[in-house]
Amino acid sequence: MNVLLSGASGLIGPALRSALTGAGHTVRSLVRREPTGPHEDRWDPSAGLMDPGVLDGVDVVVCLSGAGVGDHRWTASYKRTIVSSRVDSVGTIVRTMRSAGSTAKLVSASAVGYYGDTGDARVDEHTPSGDSFLADVCVQWEGAARPLQDAGNVVSFTRTGLVLARHGGLLQRLAPIVKAGLGGRLGSGRQYMPWISLTDEVAALRFLVENDLPGPVNLTGPAPVRNDEFTRALGEVLHRPTVLFVPGFAARLALGEFAGDVLTGQQAVPAALEAAGFSFEHRDVRSALRSELG
C-alpha cells in the first residue's frame, strides 16, 4: 500500500514508518519544512495548504499531528494551539482529499480524553464524550474528519491512551523520578491509566492501515490499571521504591488546569480492536513496562 503520514517526527511516527516500510508498504511524510527527499512532501496545515497532487496513488492517509497536551501549562494561548494543531491538520487533509476526489482511507488520531473523567466505569467506543477541555478537543478533532466519512471514505478515529515508550512520552518523565527514589502515586492513586505499549500502538495502527475498521477505535491495552498500581509496577520494573505521593493540590500548583486530567482517568478498553481480531503483544502493564524499558 501507499501510505501518506503526517506527524512522522513525533513519538509514534518514526516507529510506525519503520513498521510499515518493513512490512512492504511505501510511506511518504508530510513535513512543514523543506523536503529532504522524494519520501517527503511539504504542507502548511495552519494555512490550510496542501498540494492535491501528493494524494496521487495514495491508499491510506495517517494523521498523527498535534501539539503535546503536557508540553506546556495550559494558558489560553496554548489551549488554542492544542486545538488548532489538531483540527487544522485533519481539516486540511480532509478538504484536500475531497477536492482531489480521493477514495483513500483516513486513520486519524484522537485520544481517550474524548471520554472525560469516567471514574470506575468501564469505557468502550460506545461511551459518549465527556465535558472536559480535552474531551471537547477530541470532539472537534474527530469532527474535522466527519465530512470525509460522510463522503463515503473509510475513516478510523484512533482514541489512543498513554503510550509507554522508552524515549519520550510518559515514561521519559516518570522513569528518572522513580529511578531517583522519588516515585509515588498522584493524588488518591485510584484514577485509571489507560496505557498501551509503543509496540502495540504501532502494531494497532498498522492493523488499521491494512484492515478497514471505521469509526472510533480505542488504542489502549486490554487491562487498564489505577495510578497506584501503575506506579508500583514501574517501581518493580526499575527496582526502586515508590512509597511517596503527590497530593492533588501540589499537582494543581505544578500543572495548572492539566492536573484535572492527570488526577482523573478512564478505564478504557480496546473493544473494537479485539472484536476485529487484533492480538496484543503486551496484555498487562508489567510486561509492557519490562519490554519498553528493557
C-alpha positions in Angstrom: 0.0 0.0 0.0 1.0 3.6 -0.5 0.7 5.5 2.8 0.9 9.2 3.4 1.8 10.1 7.0 1.6 13.3 9.0 3.2 13.7 12.4 6.0 11.5 11.3 8.5 13.0 13.7 6.6 12.6 16.9 6.7 9.8 19.5 4.8 7.3 17.3 5.5 8.4 13.8 9.1 7.1 13.3 8.3 3.7 14.7 5.2 3.5 12.6 7.0 4.5 9.5 9.7 1.8 10.2 7.0 -0.9 10.8 5.1 0.0 7.6 8.1 0.0 5.4 9.3 -3.2 7.0 6.0 -4.7 6.0 6.5 -3.7 2.4 4.4 -0.6 2.3 5.6 2.7 0.7 5.4 5.6 3.1 5.7 9.4 2.3 5.7 12.0 5.1 4.0 15.4 5.2 6.5 18.0 6.6 6.3 21.7 7.4 9.9 22.4 6.4 11.7 22.0 3.1 11.6 18.3 2.0 14.9 16.4 2.1 14.0 13.8 -0.4 11.3 12.1 -2.5 9.8 10.5 0.5 8.7 13.9 1.9 6.0 16.4 0.8 5.7 19.9 2.2 2.4 21.3 3.6 1.2 24.1 5.8 -1.8 23.0 7.8 -2.0 26.2 9.8 -2.7 28.0 6.5 -4.7 25.1 5.1 -2.2 24.5 2.3 -1.6 21.0 0.8 -0.9 20.1 -2.8 -3.6 17.7 -4.0 -1.0 16.0 -6.2 0.6 14.4 -3.1 -2.5 12.2 -2.9 -1.9 10.6 -6.3 -1.8 6.8 -5.8 -2.2 7.1 -2.0 -4.3 4.2 -0.4 -4.2 5.4 3.2 -3.6 8.7 4.9 -2.5 8.5 8.6 -2.7 11.8 10.5 -0.9 11.8 13.9 -0.3 15.6 14.0 -1.0 17.6 17.2 0.9 19.6 19.9 1.7 17.8 23.1 -1.0 18.4 25.8 1.5 18.1 28.6 4.3 20.1 27.0 3.3 23.5 28.5 1.0 25.0 31.1 -2.5 25.4 29.6 -2.5 29.1 29.1 -5.3 30.4 26.9 -2.8 30.7 24.0 -1.5 27.2 24.4 -5.0 25.7 24.6 -5.7 27.3 21.3 -2.5 25.7 19.9 -3.7 22.3 21.2 -7.0 22.6 19.3 -5.7 24.2 16.1 -2.7 21.9 15.7 -5.2 19.0 15.5 -8.2 20.5 13.8 -6.2 22.4 11.2 -4.2 19.3 10.3 -7.1 17.0 9.9 -9.2 19.7 8.2 -6.5 20.4 5.7 -6.1 16.7 4.8 -9.9 16.2 4.6 -10.6 19.2 2.4 -7.7 18.3 0.1 -8.8 14.7 -0.2 -12.4 15.8 -1.0 -11.2 18.3 -3.6 -9.0 15.7 -5.2 -11.7 13.1 -5.2 -9.5 10.8 -3.2 -11.0 7.5 -2.1 -8.2 6.8 0.3 -8.8 5.6 3.8 -8.1 8.0 6.7 -6.6 6.8 10.0 -7.0 9.9 12.2 -5.5 10.3 15.6 -7.7 11.0 18.6 -7.4 10.2 22.3 -9.2 8.5 25.2 -9.5 12.0 26.6 -12.7 12.0 24.5 -14.5 10.3 27.4 -13.5 12.8 30.1 -13.4 11.6 33.7 -15.4 8.3 33.8 -14.4 7.2 37.3 -14.7 3.4 37.8 -16.9 2.9 34.8 -15.7 0.6 32.0 -15.3 2.6 28.8 -15.6 1.3 25.2 -16.2 3.0 21.9 -19.9 3.4 22.5 -19.4 5.6 25.6 -20.4 9.2 24.9 -18.0 12.2 25.1 -17.2 13.9 28.4 -17.3 17.6 29.3 -13.6 18.4 30.0 -11.4 20.6 27.8 -9.6 17.5 26.4 -12.9 15.9 25.7 -14.0 18.9 23.7 -10.7 18.9 21.8 -11.3 15.3 20.8 -14.8 16.0 19.7 -13.6 18.9 17.5 -10.6 16.7 16.3 -12.8 13.9 15.2 -15.4 16.3 13.8 -12.9 17.7 11.4 -12.8 14.3 9.7 -16.6 13.8 9.6 -17.1 15.3 6.1 -14.8 12.7 4.6 -16.7 10.0 6.5 -19.9 11.4 5.1 -18.5 11.3 1.6 -18.1 7.5 1.9 -14.4 7.2 2.7 -13.3 4.7 5.5 -12.3 6.8 8.5 -10.9 5.4 11.7 -10.6 7.6 14.8 -7.8 6.2 17.0 -8.5 7.1 20.6 -5.1 6.4 22.0 -4.3 6.0 25.7 -1.0 6.7 27.5 1.8 5.4 25.2 4.6 3.6 27.1 7.9 4.2 25.3 11.5 4.4 26.5 12.4 7.6 24.6 9.5 10.0 25.0 6.0 10.4 26.4 5.0 9.5 29.9 7.9 7.2 30.8 10.6 9.7 29.7 9.2 11.9 32.5 8.4 9.3 35.2 11.3 6.8 34.9 14.0 9.3 36.1 11.9 10.3 39.0 11.3 6.7 40.0 15.0 5.8 39.5 15.9 8.6 41.9 13.6 7.0 44.5 11.1 9.8 44.4 8.3 8.0 42.7 4.8 7.7 44.1 1.1 7.8 43.3 -0.6 11.0 42.1 -3.4 12.2 44.3 -5.6 9.3 45.5 -3.9 7.0 43.1 -7.3 5.5 42.2 -7.7 7.1 38.8 -7.4 4.7 35.9 -4.5 5.0 33.5 -5.4 3.5 30.0 -1.9 2.6 28.9 -0.6 1.0 25.7 2.9 -0.1 24.8 4.5 1.7 21.9 4.9 -1.8 20.3 1.2 -2.4 20.4 0.3 1.2 19.4 2.3 0.8 16.3 1.0 -2.7 15.6 -2.6 -1.4 16.0 -2.0 1.5 13.6 -0.5 -0.9 11.1 -3.6 -3.2 11.6 -5.9 -0.2 10.8 -3.8 0.6 7.7 -4.1 -2.9 6.4 -7.8 -3.5 7.5 -10.9 -1.5 7.3 -12.3 -0.7 10.8 -14.3 2.5 10.5 -15.4 4.7 13.4 -13.8 5.1 16.8 -11.2 2.6 17.9 -9.7 2.6 21.4 -5.9 2.1 21.2 -5.3 1.0 24.8 -4.0 -2.1 26.5 -6.6 -4.8 27.4 -6.1 -4.2 31.2 -6.1 -0.6 32.3 -4.8 -0.1 35.8 -5.2 2.5 38.5 -2.4 5.1 39.1 -1.2 3.4 42.3 -0.9 0.0 40.6 0.9 1.6 37.6 3.3 3.3 40.0 4.1 0.1 41.9 4.6 -1.8 38.6 7.0 0.9 37.4 8.9 0.7 40.6 9.2 -3.1 40.4 10.5 -3.0 36.9 13.1 -0.3 37.8 13.8 -1.9 41.2 13.0 1.3 43.1 10.6 2.1 46.0 7.5 4.1 45.2 6.3 5.0 48.6 5.9 8.7 48.2 2.8 10.5 46.7 2.0 13.8 45.2 -1.1 15.4 46.8 -3.8 16.7 44.5 -3.2 20.3 45.5 0.5 20.1 44.7 -0.2 18.6 41.2 -2.6 21.5 40.6 0.1 24.0 41.6 2.6 22.4 39.3 0.5 21.6 36.3 -2.4 24.1 36.5 -5.5 23.1 34.6 -3.9 20.0 33.1 -3.8 18.5 36.6 -7.5 17.9 36.4 -6.9 15.3 33.7 -3.8 13.8 35.4 -5.8 13.2 38.6 -8.8 11.7 36.8 -8.9 9.0 34.1 -10.7 6.4 32.1 -11.0 2.6 32.4 -10.9 2.4 28.6 -10.8 -1.0 26.8 -10.0 -1.8 23.2 -13.3 -3.5 22.4 -13.3 -2.7 18.7 -9.8 -3.8 18.1 -10.2 -7.1 19.9 -13.5 -7.8 18.2 -11.7 -7.2 14.8 -9.2 -9.9 15.7 -6.2 -7.7 16.8 -3.8 -9.6 19.1 -1.8 -7.6 21.7 1.8 -8.5 22.5 1.5 -6.8 25.9 -1.7 -7.7 27.7 -0.6 -6.4 31.2 1.2 -3.3 32.3 4.2 -5.1 33.8 5.1 -6.9 30.6 4.7 -3.6 28.7 7.0 -1.8 31.1 9.6 -4.5 31.0 9.6 -4.6 27.2 9.7 -0.8 26.7 12.2 -0.1 29.4 14.4 -3.1 28.6 
